[in-house]
Amino acid sequence: MKKTPPPNLHQSSQSRQNANLQFVGTNNDAKRHSSKTLRSLKYAAKKCAAVFSLFLYGKRKSASYVVGNDGRKNTSKVRGVVSSSTDLSSESTTKNSSKWKFSYSYASSITASGQLGIGNFSFEEIYKSTAKFSPANEIGQGGFGTVYKGKLNDGSIVAVKRAKKDVIHNHLHEFKNEIYTLSQIEHRNLVRLYGYLEHGDEKIIVVEYVGNGNLREHLNGIRGEGLEIGERLDIAIDVAHAVTYLHMYTDNPIIHRDIKASNILITENLKAKVADFGFARLSDDPNATHISTQVKGTAGYMDPEYLRTYQLTEKSDVYSFGVLLVEMVTGRHPIEPKRPVDERVTIRWAMKMLKQGDAVFAMDPRLRRNPASIKAVKQVLKLALQCVAPSKQSRPPMKNCAEVLWDIRKSFRDEANSDHPPLPSHHSANFPQREKNKFGIEDDDSYKFVSVPNHIRS
Ligand SMILES: Nc1ncnc2c1ncn2[C@@H]1O[C@H](COP(=O)(O)OP(=O)(O)OP(=O)(O)O)[C@@H](O)[C@H]1O
């Protein structure tokens, strides 16, 4: 049975957007009517899958790692085959179509309507919606494949994730995982699954289109006009709510395993939606202390304890979230190889600055500096420091992170409104034009609150 989320962990009841699509996990009424049957189907399917995986586990042997240097895209993925004691859909299934079908019907058996996820969802419609997978419609590339913007027959806009053909065998597991995980969840800060389809060797996932790029693009300054600290706090809270929901308010805890800035999609209203469930793992037993699993994630965001022990817990997401928080207030990538040696690993450098009392120097040069924002940055860094604690016991649960961030945002707003005139909104037509400084960074008067040495700002 679903646990009731707290008020701020709202479960969206947005209606279906397109009758031609086979929607998954969106109809709450249907969910209620069929929940009993679905629970039995889920239970039976899980048991079969576990037995099946154990059988397959005996065949797994090798280990391979590919580590990139900047924490981005598929080059930065760390992949390895280590062990899998509760693996419900092992990589070993990926080379066998009959095994895929097993997993496919497993995923289908838990859909809200109880129907298969392909229904009226035709390849032709998707093909047409993306103008024949035209490069002009391409909105992103990931380890899994290419993401396109699509316009369906009824005019609704969707994101179409098309698996790479040449790597389909290696990524079929991620494809199945993403479908299965997305089909179970519904939250306003998580990207929604609309449907999926198989067509020959094509594997396609159709998800909610989130139209304002990803968080990394905003931090890089290539989207919008730069996020102010209040907006960053709002986004961090959205992410914390989404992950808390995954950890605490689904049937079985879901560990995302790939929390990073490029997986945080931003809406036009600057709300965050967590995407990319390709690596997510479900715990079979809600009371289990950990899952022994293959090591997966993105370099720079991965929990070192998980890397050492292969024991995956919700606290590995908390660690990645800590890295993300540091990224959000410093603007830096988690790993920046071109920096001086002691600045290359951003969390280490930022924590050193915090401990020295120099947190202000770690602040993203794009952020306007005033006492309220400097205080908020320090508080966020303190929280991040707890999230990236070496041992998982010392890290706070994600729910606490959300609460702490909520308090930081509240006191930031109170202070910003009482001590200073309201900060100009860059959405306002009256917002003064910022000049670019010699570092190519937009400057404004608020920099003058604190003088930042050039070597820090470069
Ligand atoms: N639902 C969506 N709506 C809008 N844009 C999206 C959507 N999903 C993905 N994108 C864009 O496509 C990019 C690639 O997404 P994808 O999830 O395939 O890979 P990634 O997370 O960036 O990389 P990796 O797969 O290596 O982790 C995203 O960074 C984002 O900019």
The ligand as an SDF file (V2000), in Angstrom:
LIG
                    3D

 31 33  0  0  0  0  0  0  0  0999 V2000
   11.8610   14.8520  -20.5200 N   0  0  0  0  0  0  0  0  0  0  0  0
   12.7410   15.7010  -21.0490 C   0  0  0  0  0  0  0  0  0  0  0  0
   12.3460   16.9350  -21.4400 N   0  0  0  0  0  0  0  0  0  0  0  0
   13.2370   17.8090  -21.9590 C   0  0  0  0  0  0  0  0  0  0  0  0
   14.5490   17.5490  -22.1250 N   0  0  0  0  0  0  0  0  0  0  0  0
   15.0000   16.3360  -21.7620 C   0  0  0  0  0  0  0  0  0  0  0  0
   14.1210   15.3470  -21.2150 C   0  0  0  0  0  0  0  0  0  0  0  0
   14.8500   14.2410  -20.9320 N   0  0  0  0  0  0  0  0  0  0  0  0
   16.1170   14.5320  -21.2670 C   0  0  0  0  0  0  0  0  0  0  0  0
   16.2170   15.7850  -21.7790 N   0  0  0  0  0  0  0  0  0  0  0  0
   17.4400   16.4520  -22.2460 C   0  0  0  0  0  0  0  0  0  0  0  0
   18.2510   15.5070  -22.8820 O   0  0  0  0  0  0  0  0  0  0  0  0
   19.5060   15.3890  -22.1950 C   0  0  0  0  0  0  0  0  0  0  0  0
   19.9390   13.9370  -22.2460 C   0  0  0  0  0  0  0  0  0  0  0  0
   19.0830   13.2010  -21.4080 O   0  0  0  0  0  0  0  0  0  0  0  0
   19.4090   11.7290  -20.9370 P   0  0  0  0  0  0  0  0  0  0  0  0
   18.5120   11.4460  -19.7950 O   0  0  0  0  0  0  0  0  0  0  0  0
   19.3290   10.8090  -22.0810 O   0  0  0  0  0  0  0  0  0  0  0  0
   20.9220   11.7680  -20.5920 O   0  0  0  0  0  0  0  0  0  0  0  0
   21.8030   12.4720  -19.4380 P   0  0  0  0  0  0  0  0  0  0  0  0
   21.1730   12.2480  -18.1260 O   0  0  0  0  0  0  0  0  0  0  0  0
   22.1050   13.9110  -19.7790 O   0  0  0  0  0  0  0  0  0  0  0  0
   23.1430   11.6770  -19.5890 O   0  0  0  0  0  0  0  0  0  0  0  0
   23.4200   10.1960  -19.1240 P   0  0  0  0  0  0  0  0  0  0  0  0
   22.4550    9.3120  -19.8040 O   0  0  0  0  0  0  0  0  0  0  0  0
   24.8200    9.9850  -19.5650 O   0  0  0  0  0  0  0  0  0  0  0  0
   23.2560   10.2040  -17.6370 O   0  0  0  0  0  0  0  0  0  0  0  0
   19.2340   15.9300  -20.7860 C   0  0  0  0  0  0  0  0  0  0  0  0
   20.4020   16.4190  -20.1770 O   0  0  0  0  0  0  0  0  0  0  0  0
   18.2080   16.9990  -21.0440 C   0  0  0  0  0  0  0  0  0  0  0  0
   18.8500   18.2130  -21.3730 O   0  0  0  0  0  0  0  0  0  0  0  0
  1  2  1  0
  2  3  1  0
  2  7  2  0
  3  4  2  0
  4  5  1  0
  5  6  2  0
  6  7  1  0
  6 10  1  0
  7  8  1  0
  8  9  2  0
  9 10  1  0
 10 11  1  0
 11 12  1  0
 11 30  1  0
 12 13  1  0
 13 14  1  0
 13 28  1  0
 14 15  1  0
 15 16  1  0
 16 17  2  0
 16 18  1  0
 16 19  1  0
 19 20  1  0
 20 21  2  0
 20 22  1  0
 20 23  1  0
 23 24  1  0
 24 25  2  0
 24 26  1  0
 24 27  1  0
 28 29  1  0
 28 30  1  0
 30 31  1  0
M  END
$$$$
